Amino acid sequence: MVNKSKNKIVNKVLNDKYTDSTFESIKHLDDYGNEYWYAREL
């Protein structure tokens, strides 16, 4: 039971890190430092 809970937490952390890094990799910055994303890349 404890291992299942631990695995869920580990999977959530890994998934969040992957999602964050993917999202950051398609982020663009304008000349003023504002972040934006192209809809086609999302």
C-alpha positions as CSV (number, residue, x, y, z in Angstrom):
1,M,0.0,0.0,0.0
2,V,2.8,2.4,0.9
3,N,4.7,1.6,-2.3
4,K,1.6,2.4,-4.4
5,S,1.2,5.8,-2.8
6,K,5.0,6.5,-3.2
7,N,4.8,5.5,-6.9
8,K,1.9,7.8,-7.5
9,I,3.8,10.7,-5.9
10,V,7.0,9.9,-7.9
11,N,5.0,9.7,-11.1
12,K,3.3,13.0,-10.4
13,V,6.6,14.7,-9.8
14,L,8.1,13.3,-12.9
15,N,5.1,14.2,-15.0
16,D,5.1,17.7,-13.6
17,K,8.8,18.2,-14.4
18,Y,8.3,16.9,-17.9
19,T,5.3,19.1,-18.5
20,D,7.1,22.1,-17.1
21,S,10.2,21.6,-19.2
22,T,8.1,21.0,-22.3
23,F,6.1,24.1,-21.7
24,E,9.2,26.2,-21.0
25,S,10.9,24.9,-24.2
26,I,8.2,26.5,-26.4
27,K,8.0,29.8,-24.4
28,H,8.8,33.0,-26.3
29,L,9.8,36.4,-24.9
30,D,9.0,39.7,-26.5
31,D,11.3,42.7,-26.4
32,Y,10.0,43.7,-23.0
33,G,10.5,40.3,-21.4
34,N,6.8,39.3,-21.5
35,E,6.3,35.6,-22.0
36,Y,4.0,34.3,-24.7
37,W,3.3,31.0,-26.5
38,Y,2.1,30.3,-30.0
39,A,-1.2,28.4,-30.0
40,R,0.1,26.0,-32.8
41,E,2.9,24.9,-30.5
42,L,0.7,24.1,-27.5
